Structures are given as structure tokens and as C-alpha cells.
Amino acid sequence: MSVLVDTSIWIEYFRSADHAEKLEYLIDENLIVINDLILAELVPFLKVRNQRKLIELLCSISKLMLSIDWDQIIEFQLKCLRNGLNGIGIPDLILAQNANQHHCEIYSLDNHFELMKDILKLKLLV
């Protein structure tokens, strides 16, 4: 099974090497995937810091195609709201939808995914 590694994991990894062991295991086993939304969150910051090599490495990771089903995003948001979750951003819903579409686990430090797990039937790497 592939694991969609969220921006929060990458930031912690770059910042302090936290979660290094688990992330490096996933990398070594060729289990990680990324998408354009995550790259869009990471690459500008890395460009400002002139981290070309790191950008190349991130862009070489297998990429999930994003085909956003806005009706499903609306349905996800509705399910969240009906279950008392009113602070879920559209980017998190898009990542949840993308992971579901491709039958991936999500690896994230963002608590929103844990809150949405049962509601949206997400698979999370813990």
C-alpha cells in the first residue's frame, strides 16, 4: 500500500529530523507518494531557501494524479459539519479525497485527519 506523506511530515522532517526513522523506512521501501497540492505547499518555501536538490528529490517521488471531484468535496465537508467538525480546510479535504481515490494511507501530523478518519473512512499511518 502506498502512503501519501502530508506536508506536515515533510516540514518536521526538514526542520528537526523528527519522524525520520518512519519516513526513511517508507522511502527505503518505496512506499511514499506525493501530489501536486503537497508540492505546491513545499516547493515555494524550498525555492526561497535555494534548495534545488531537495526540490528535485521531492519531484522525483511517485505522484498521485489529482482529479478533484468537487461534489465529493462538498459531501465530505457536509459529513464533517454534521459530525461537529467545522474547521476542516478544503486542502485537507482534497488530500483525503486523493488518498481515498488511490487507496492510500495518509501520514500526517495534522489532527484534522484523525478527526475525519471514521467519518470519511480514511486510512491513516500512525
Protein Blocks (a to p, Z undefined) as FASTA:
>chain_A
ZZdddfklmmmmmmnopaklmmmmmmmnopaccdfklmmmmmmmmmmnopmklmmmmmmp
ccddddddfklmmmmmmmmmmnopakbcfklmmmmmmmmmnopacddfbfklmmmmmmno
pacdZZ
